[in-house]
């Protein structure tokens, strides 16, 4: 004989979980465990960052020993290879530096900083032909991406390789001429070279594309450009003040100063 049993529902104020019920205590315990794992993960990341910072402050030989130990534990570590390459680079040990730069790039091919320092390595070692070949290769690899071109430009700039930096800035700008960020970085590039007229030109363009840039507004002010951001509101029947749609700006000359005003609708 087959007996049918009705399932009993235990009235414990629990939460349904699939076909069973899980008590509030168990649920709280699981939640606390999950939170603990998250906190441990965050702490682990902070500890790794602190350890990396500590290693960077060590003397060169001690740093090399630490980095080499890291590579013994995990060879596929592009950051350790890159930092070790920089140490050998600073010592003028070109073959060792080139080896570790190459390994770093093999694990992280889009590492713009490693690419730029590799070019700098060849220039420092006197191999200008090889430096140009590698630089041209890296620039060509980034030719279809404005973001990659911009990253490479800033990496070259960091190594004071202005010619290659400018090439990448121009490449990025040709891919995204209406990018406020690229125009801004181009302006900072020229400002760093004390070419204030060119810097002003690109800061103005960047601000026209995105007027919500206090850093650009500040630079324009220091360059003698008066920045006037229009704030217009519309009064409605229901709301006292409603933000008007964002307006495009045009540059005009008023009393010998450059100002920005809304473009009137035709």
LONU-442775 format. One record per residue (C-alpha): residue number from 1; residue in one letter; x, y, z. Coordinates in pm, whole numbers, m for minus. Example, Ala and Ser with C-alpha at 12.3 -4.5 7.8 and 13.67 -1.06 7.14 Angstrom:
2
seq type xx yy zz
1 A 1230 m450 780
2 S 1367 m106 714
***
This chain:
266
seq type xx yy zz
1 X 0 0 0
2 X 129 339 m90
3 X 65 608 167
4 X 60 972 79
5 X 224 1203 323
6 X 161 1573 331
7 X 464 1789 370
8 X 465 1986 688
9 X 571 2348 691
10 X 765 2432 1003
11 X 665 2772 1126
12 X 1002 2911 1219
13 X 994 3232 1021
14 X 1250 3100 776
15 X 1325 3189 416
16 X 1236 2958 126
17 X 1537 2810 m44
18 X 1446 2580 m333
19 X 1222 2308 m190
20 X 1361 2345 162
21 X 1360 2613 423
22 X 1666 2773 569
23 X 1660 2928 913
24 X 1735 3294 975
25 X 2041 3191 1176
26 X 2185 2983 890
27 X 2111 3255 636
28 X 2284 3516 855
29 X 2582 3287 901
30 X 2618 3238 524
31 X 2586 3612 466
32 X 2855 3687 722
33 X 3086 3429 562
34 X 3036 3593 222
35 X 3111 3937 366
36 X 3419 3798 539
37 X 3549 3659 210
38 X 3499 3998 43
39 X 3683 4175 326
40 X 3967 3923 314
41 X 3995 3974 m61
42 X 4011 4354 m22
43 X 4268 4320 255
44 X 4471 4084 39
45 X 4479 4339 m245
46 X 4583 4613 m5
47 X 4858 4392 137
48 X 4986 4318 m214
49 X 4991 4688 m299
50 X 5170 4770 28
51 X 5426 4495 m36
52 X 5489 4623 m390
53 X 5540 4974 m252
54 X 5781 4842 11
55 X 5985 4655 m251
56 X 6012 4970 m467
57 X 6171 5156 m175
58 X 6443 4894 m124
59 X 6798 4944 m256
60 X 6846 4826 m615
61 X 7014 4495 m528
62 X 6752 4407 m269
63 X 6475 4497 m512
64 X 6627 4276 m779
65 X 6646 3986 m535
66 X 6282 4033 m436
67 X 6166 4060 m797
68 X 6367 3756 m897
69 X 6210 3561 m613
70 X 5866 3671 m737
71 X 5955 3540 m1084
72 X 6077 3212 m936
73 X 5734 3172 m779
74 X 5543 3284 m1089
75 X 5738 3350 m1408
76 X 5429 3480 m1593
77 X 5439 3812 m1405
78 X 5468 4106 m1649
79 X 5487 4365 m1370
80 X 5788 4198 m1206
81 X 5964 4158 m1542
82 X 5899 4524 m1626
83 X 6031 4652 m1293
84 X 6337 4426 m1314
85 X 6402 4552 m1668
86 X 6387 4912 m1542
87 X 6651 4835 m1279
88 X 6886 4681 m1535
89 X 6809 4971 m1771
90 X 6914 5224 m1505
91 X 7240 5031 m1454
92 X 7314 5031 m1827
93 X 7291 4652 m1853
94 X 7119 4665 m2190
95 X 7087 4291 m2279
96 X 6930 4201 m1944
97 X 6696 4500 m1961
98 X 6590 4413 m2316
99 X 6530 4051 m2217
100 X 6293 4141 m1934
101 X 6115 4414 m2134
102 X 6052 4154 m2404
103 X 5918 3902 m2153
104 X 5692 4167 m1998
105 X 5553 4252 m2342
106 X 5504 3886 m2430
107 X 5268 3853 m2132
108 X 5115 4200 m2175
109 X 5150 4306 m2543
110 X 4948 4627 m2502
111 X 5162 4763 m2217
112 X 5234 5112 m2352
113 X 5483 5193 m2073
114 X 5690 4884 m2155
115 X 5680 4972 m2526
116 X 5798 5328 m2465
117 X 6075 5224 m2226
118 X 6192 4963 m2476
119 X 6235 5240 m2736
120 X 6413 5453 m2474
121 X 6643 5160 m2398
122 X 6762 5138 m2758
123 X 6817 5514 m2772
124 X 7012 5507 m2446
125 X 7228 5222 m2574
126 X 7298 5414 m2896
127 X 7097 5194 m3133
128 X 6880 5466 m3291
129 X 6787 5251 m3592
130 X 6643 4979 m3371
131 X 6466 5240 m3160
132 X 6294 5381 m3469
133 X 6198 5036 m3595
134 X 6037 4942 m3264
135 X 5867 5281 m3224
136 X 5719 5262 m3574
137 X 5596 4909 m3499
138 X 5424 5014 m3177
139 X 5265 5320 m3339
140 X 5138 5102 m3624
141 X 4993 4849 m3380
142 X 4783 5125 m3222
143 X 4673 5285 m3549
144 X 4312 5161 m3528
145 X 4245 5269 m3171
146 X 4233 5625 m3044
147 X 4258 5500 m2683
148 X 4566 5286 m2749
149 X 4724 5568 m2949
150 X 4662 5810 m2662
151 X 4810 5569 m2406
152 X 5119 5521 m2618
153 X 5150 5899 m2668
154 X 5144 5958 m2294
155 X 5394 5675 m2235
156 X 5634 5824 m2491
157 X 5585 6165 m2331
158 X 5674 6018 m1991
159 X 6004 5898 m2140
160 X 6059 6244 m2294
161 X 6036 6102 m2645
162 X 5849 6405 m2778
163 X 5870 6320 m3148
164 X 5705 5982 m3104
165 X 5460 6123 m2849
166 X 5342 6388 m3093
167 X 5301 6127 m3367
168 X 5074 5923 m3140
169 X 4878 6227 m3023
170 X 4813 6323 m3385
171 X 4715 5965 m3468
172 X 4470 5956 m3176
173 X 4325 6292 m3278
174 X 4278 6181 m3639
175 X 4081 5879 m3513
176 X 3869 6080 m3269
177 X 3881 6453 m3356
178 X 3580 6526 m3134
179 X 3732 6373 m2821
180 X 3755 6635 m2546
181 X 4011 6423 m2361
182 X 4248 6380 m2655
183 X 4233 6753 m2734
184 X 4306 6825 m2368
185 X 4606 6589 m2356
186 X 4737 6741 m2679
187 X 4706 7084 m2516
188 X 4901 6968 m2210
189 X 5167 6826 m2440
190 X 5220 7165 m2603
191 X 5197 7343 m2268
192 X 5479 7122 m2141
193 X 5688 7240 m2436
194 X 5596 7603 m2352
195 X 5407 7641 m2681
196 X 5123 7841 m2529
197 X 4956 7933 m2856
198 X 4915 7568 m2961
199 X 4815 7473 m2608
200 X 4545 7741 m2605
201 X 4415 7618 m2941
202 X 4361 7263 m2813
203 X 4233 7369 m2470
204 X 3971 7585 m2645
205 X 3871 7295 m2867
206 X 3848 7059 m2569
207 X 3633 7307 m2377
208 X 3402 7358 m2673
209 X 3349 6982 m2687
210 X 3291 6950 m2312
211 X 3252 7267 m2103
212 X 3229 7064 m1779
213 X 3607 7056 m1731
214 X 3726 7277 m1444
215 X 4090 7184 m1511
216 X 4064 7302 m1871
217 X 3878 7617 m1764
218 X 4160 7689 m1519
219 X 4428 7645 m1784
220 X 4239 7870 m2024
221 X 4211 8135 m1753
222 X 4587 8122 m1696
223 X 4635 8159 m2071
224 X 4421 8474 m2077
225 X 4101 8321 m2211
226 X 3790 8424 m2021
227 X 3566 8122 m1988
228 X 3197 8196 m1944
229 X 2979 7890 m1897
230 X 2611 7975 m1959
231 X 2367 7864 m1690
232 X 2014 7882 m1821
233 X 1696 7765 m1652
234 X 1340 7729 m1767
235 X 1040 7807 m1545
236 X 753 7562 m1585
237 X 402 7541 m1457
238 X 470 7253 m1222
239 X 839 7280 m1136
240 X 984 7610 m1027
241 X 1321 7544 m1191
242 X 1407 7281 m1447
243 X 1745 7237 m1609
244 X 1738 7333 m1974
245 X 1879 7096 m2235
246 X 2256 7122 m2268
247 X 2355 7379 m2528
248 X 2643 7374 m2772
249 X 2886 7661 m2737
250 X 3060 7886 m2983
251 X 3370 8097 m2928
252 X 3328 8473 m2971
253 X 3543 8779 m2912
254 X 3397 9032 m2665
255 X 3594 9343 m2566
256 X 3919 9185 m2670
257 X 3856 8861 m2476
258 X 3752 8516 m2590
259 X 3420 8399 m2447
260 X 3190 8103 m2503
261 X 2823 8158 m2575
262 X 2535 7928 m2673
263 X 2483 7868 m3043
264 X 2148 8027 m3136
265 X 1898 7805 m3308
266 X 1833 7898 m3665
***
